[in-house]
Amino acid sequence: MSENFLPGRPPWLGQPGTPPQFAPHHFPPDRAAEPIAETPAPEPLVSSNVVTLKNFYPLPIDELPVELPVDKPDSFKFTDHQLVEGKLLVDFRYNAWVYSFDKNGNRQSSAAKVFVGMAMFDPESKLWTVVALPESFTEPVSFSSRQSVLWRGDLYSSHTGKIRKYDFTKKIWELAGFSVEGGSFYNLNGRLFIADYNSIQEITENGRGTKLLASIQRQPPVTSLDSQGALMHLALFVDAQKNLCAAVHNKIFRWDGNDWHEISSAATSFTPEVFEAGVIFLTDGFNVRPARISRFEMQSNLVELWLSQTDQVPGRRGYEPGRVDANTAPKPLWKLPSELSLPNFSAAVWQSDLYLMADHSEKQDIVAEERGTRPDGTLEISHVVTGAKFISKDGYNTSLFCFSQDLPAAHKVRLNFEGGDGCPPHVWH
């Protein structure tokens, strides 16, 4: 995942963005940490043909509406992002120490908790709007995609299992008017859907009702998706004719108003990525072989094989994937560059072209010295990892590979991110 816009998009999306750099770690007041002197990194070999990006829009974390007595956010991380109703909507989480005090103001206890929030970036005004859920969590929070959405200008969240709507005027969260628990949101041409492993529902009556489109718990089954088991790797989208479609069970279905009909198939190891020009399906080469990228084309309803990697690396945890015969395997549209290994990158479609963004930086831990006192009164010193930073290799942070329908091979663009208020994005799938 990368919080950067792709080149070639509309002018208002042409400026790249990146997550802000935050204080990576905080200790309670009764503990202390001192940074350890770092060993200077070797001078990098600077490559030619490097595009330097310097425009950043840092997220204003000082605007987080925190009511509890906590210290500054720590371990800040984006967990999802999407373009919806003309805005970039991102979900994030962060840790913070929460303190309790007695009536005299003396601290009684402290606890590390997890907070969840959402931020909206307006490309026109270049401004962020930041909100956070009022609850905190002491246990790790499970994140899935699209747990927030903008619909008709309102912000909805399903992070806590209950659907809530944010009132921007009162700056409070309220329960939504429809009775649905959890799931992922889809705002498709102004219609709002919510889905999970069990069901697909449409929000109706201006947010006051629901219509069930599929349910694996419904007996007897009503639609073809009701009897096919858990809705794994589910993604909802609309095709070129504005028909509702669902990618699930390595197949693609179209809704006719009463039932789901299979129109194509595409193997995947992950939840498909939906773009205006098509849907990307990725296989990992381990659970589903070989590793490849395919696209469902909205106009033709056909699946195209774009990239494939038949030479497999050794399997994870001792699992050795089966060999794929390159002579009998389907031929992809493009040849995979030798320096890339599927699927370790972020992928996107713009018009009929494919863009891959691969990391070209090294991770370096930030280590601090923590001092304490042993029971016998002697000084105890320990080293703790308080964060991480990413250092460019060969003078650039990221490689952007552009595959065009008119070119037989990819065009590589080297990107370097510079900015006092931002840090280079870390790319992963």
BELZIUR-V765793 format. One record per residue. N is the residue number from 1. PSI is psi as a letter, one per 30 degrees, with the letter a starting at -180 (NA if undefined). BURIAL is + if it has 16 or more other C-alpha atoms within 10 Angstrom, else -. Layout:
n = <N;N>
psi = <PSI;PSI>
burial = <BURIAL;BURIAL>
//
This chain:
n = <1;2;3;4;5;6;7;8;9;10;11;12;13;14;15;16;17;18;19;20;21;22;23;24;25;26;27;28;29;30;31;32;33;34;35;36;37;38;39;40;41;42;43;44;45;46;47;48;49;50;51;52;53;54;55;56;57;58;59;60;61;62;63;64;65;66;67;68;69;70;71;72;73;74;75;76;77;78;79;80;81;82;83;84;85;86;87;88;89;90;91;92;93;94;95;96;97;98;99;100;101;102;103;104;105;106;107;108;109;110;111;112;113;114;115;116;117;118;119;120;121;122;123;124;125;126;127;128;129;130;131;132;133;134;135;136;137;138;139;140;141;142;143;144;145;146;147;148;149;150;151;152;153;154;155;156;157;158;159;160;161;162;163;164;165;166;167;168;169;170;171;172;173;174;175;176;177;178;179;180;181;182;183;184;185;186;187;188;189;190;191;192;193;194;195;196;197;198;199;200;201;202;203;204;205;206;207;208;209;210;211;212;213;214;215;216;217;218;219;220;221;222;223;224;225;226;227;228;229;230;231;232;233;234;235;236;237;238;239;240;241;242;243;244;245;246;247;248;249;250;251;252;253;254;255;256;257;258;259;260;261;262;263;264;265;266;267;268;269;270;271;272;273;274;275;276;277;278;279;280;281;282;283;284;285;286;287;288;289;290;291;292;293;294;295;296;297;298;299;300;301;302;303;304;305;306;307;308;309;310;311;312;313;314;315;316;317;318;319;320;321;322;323;324;325;326;327;328;329;330;331;332;333;334;335;336;337;338;339;340;341;342;343;344;345;346;347;348;349;350;351;352;353;354;355;356;357;358;359;360;361;362;363;364;365;366;367;368;369;370;371;372;373;374;375;376;377;378;379;380;381;382;383;384;385;386;387;388;389;390;391;392;393;394;395;396;397;398;399;400;401;402;403;404;405;406;407;408;409;410;411;412;413;414;415;416;417;418;419;420;421;422;423;424;425;426;427;428;429>
psi = <k;k;h;k;l;k;l;f;l;l;e;f;g;f;k;k;l;l;k;l;k;l;j;f;k;k;l;l;f;g;l;l;k;k;k;k;k;k;k;k;k;k;k;l;j;k;l;l;h;k;k;k;k;f;j;l;i;k;k;i;f;f;g;k;i;k;f;l;j;l;a;l;k;k;h;k;k;k;f;l;k;l;k;k;h;g;l;j;k;k;k;l;l;l;l;k;k;k;k;k;l;a;f;g;g;k;k;e;l;k;k;k;l;k;k;k;l;k;k;k;k;j;f;e;f;h;k;k;k;k;l;l;k;f;l;l;k;f;l;k;k;k;k;l;l;h;g;l;l;k;j;h;f;k;k;l;k;g;e;g;f;k;k;l;k;k;j;f;e;f;h;l;k;l;k;l;f;k;i;k;k;a;l;k;l;j;j;j;h;f;k;k;l;k;l;a;f;e;l;k;k;k;k;a;h;h;g;f;l;l;k;k;f;k;k;f;g;k;k;l;k;e;l;f;f;f;g;g;a;k;i;k;h;k;k;k;l;k;a;f;g;g;k;k;l;k;j;k;h;g;l;k;l;k;k;g;f;f;l;k;k;k;f;l;k;j;k;l;f;l;k;l;k;k;l;e;f;l;k;k;k;k;k;f;f;d;e;k;k;l;k;l;k;l;k;j;k;e;e;f;g;l;k;k;j;e;k;k;j;f;j;k;l;k;l;k;h;f;k;j;l;l;k;k;j;f;f;f;k;k;k;l;e;l;k;k;k;f;f;k;j;k;h;i;l;k;k;l;k;j;c;g;l;k;k;k;j;k;k;h;l;k;k;k;k;j;k;l;j;k;k;a;k;l;f;g;f;l;k;k;k;l;k;k;j;f;a;l;l;k;k;k;k;g;g;l;e;k;k;j;k;j;j;k;f;f;k;f;l;k;k;k;k;k;k;k;k;k;k;f;g;l;l;k;k;k;k;l;NA>
burial = <+;+;+;+;-;+;-;-;-;-;-;-;+;-;+;+;+;+;+;+;-;+;-;+;+;+;-;-;-;-;-;-;+;-;-;-;-;-;-;-;-;-;-;-;-;-;-;-;-;+;-;-;-;-;+;+;+;+;+;-;+;-;-;+;-;-;-;-;-;+;+;+;+;+;+;+;-;+;+;+;+;+;-;+;+;-;+;+;+;+;+;+;+;+;+;+;+;+;+;-;-;-;-;-;-;-;-;-;-;-;-;+;+;+;+;+;+;+;+;+;+;-;+;-;-;-;-;+;-;+;+;+;+;-;-;+;-;-;-;-;-;-;-;-;-;+;+;+;+;+;+;-;-;-;+;+;+;+;+;-;-;-;+;+;+;+;-;-;-;-;-;-;+;-;-;+;-;+;-;+;-;+;+;+;+;+;+;+;-;-;-;+;+;+;+;+;-;+;+;+;+;+;+;-;-;-;-;-;-;+;-;-;+;+;+;+;-;-;-;-;-;-;+;-;+;+;+;-;-;+;+;+;+;+;+;+;+;+;+;-;-;-;-;+;+;+;+;+;+;+;-;+;+;+;+;-;-;-;-;+;+;-;-;-;+;+;+;+;+;-;+;+;+;+;+;-;+;+;+;+;+;+;+;+;+;+;-;-;+;+;+;+;+;+;+;+;+;+;-;-;+;-;+;+;+;+;+;+;+;+;-;+;-;-;-;-;-;-;-;-;+;-;-;-;-;-;-;-;-;-;-;+;+;+;-;+;-;-;-;-;+;+;+;-;+;+;+;+;+;+;-;-;-;+;+;+;+;+;+;+;+;-;-;-;-;+;+;+;-;+;-;-;-;-;-;-;-;-;-;-;-;-;-;-;-;+;+;-;-;+;+;+;+;-;+;+;+;+;+;+;+;+;+;+;-;-;-;-;+;+;-;+;-;+;+;+;+;+;-;-;+;+;+;+;+;+;+;-;->
//
